[in-house]
Amino acid sequence: MALSKVDTPQPPAFELYNGSAQHENFCRLKELFPHSILKPASNPAVAGIGTPLPLPDQFNFEGEKRSADAFLKETDTSALLVLQNGEVRYESYFLTGGSDVQWISWSVAKSFVSALVGIAIADGHIRSVDDAISSYVPTLIGSAYEGVRIEDVLQMSSGARWSEDYSDPNAEVHRLSNVMAGQMDLETFVAGIQRDATPGTICQYNSADTQALGLLLTRATGRSVTDYMQEKLFDPLGMEAQGYWLLDSSDMELTLGGLNLTARDFAKVGELYRNNGRLNGKQIVPEEWVRRSVAPGKPHLKPGKVIVGGHVFPFGYGYQWWIPAGDRGEFSAIGVYNQFVFVDPSRDMTIVKLSSNRAYGTTPDEATNREAETVEFLRAVAAAAD
């Protein structure tokens, strides 16, 4: 199947991490950038409606009670969706959000890419996570990724030189603006990154690692990420609305964060993983892959060991999924500006929060980025069902 691509002549009309409101942008990136199209499934899976779940008025964070309503407003929330046992118990939209609005995922996309890598291994396109990623992507020879195990890339432990400090204009993550401006393609960008640490020893959050995984998928399967995802995830999960992948100048998907879906369709990957990769009796993602994906399997992946932008992050890391500290088995896909697909298997719950927190990235601190606070808010929402 050929890539279904849409060119958009408009130049990017906004900048990130400067404190400006973004809700008018995050709902319409398909108008600003070239993109591919994911078609709705021929047999859409529509969640049933369960007993309404009142949101808690307050939640606890850092020893104090905080207003849930104020938190939703302050983080520019566009969508909040709560599913329990596959049924919708709460669903509200704000600002420019809506049930039919495709919102930018940012790094939530990384968890979808991980699922596709697991499927590609099951399909025989990739032999093992112990293989070197450069053996599939020859352009990575001579880069930080030469000889690096696929598993180390999945676990953000490639050893590549990188800073994901959004408040630092000199951080490597800001070089991606050259890609989105069409000055460089993603493959050239990734192939130019050099090594900074021994692979498999430090979890240094690095969006380029996920872009390397996107290159792996295209080389191993011989198909675009869009095409492979359409067959292996979009159709089997019964996605209800069109989706979009942002593309670079060479028609490569921005796998590090360019997926755009509705809140209900984002929830479907959380539900899939909550059910150990199975849907309607069919194993979509291998169960063992799911297990590995949502557990910090090595000491340097544990909560309090992961480095983001030069700072210790309070969550652990798996195969492109975040694991909050605690004993409930929770895990989450997380994107900048407070995009969350949060799963609490102990309560059979998946919660989606889509946002455009305008303060995000203006400093490297929790006080502006509010990711740990968001987890405590989502935990309070989940606990309200007890």
Beta strands, then each sheet from edge to edge (+ up, - down):
strand 1: 5-6
strand 2: 35-38
strand 3: 58-61
strand 4: 64-67
strand 5: 77-84
strand 6: 87-93
strand 7: 103-104
strand 8: 243-246
strand 9: 259-261
strand 10: 278-279
strand 11: 282-283
strand 12: 307-308
strand 13: 311-312
strand 14: 316-317
strand 15: 322-323
strand 16: 331-335
strand 17: 339-344
strand 18: 349-355
sheet 1: 1+ 2- 8+ 9- 7+
sheet 2: 3+ 4-
sheet 3: 6+ 5- 18+ 17- 16+
sheet 4: 10+ 11-
sheet 5: 12+ 13-
sheet 6: 14+ 15-
end
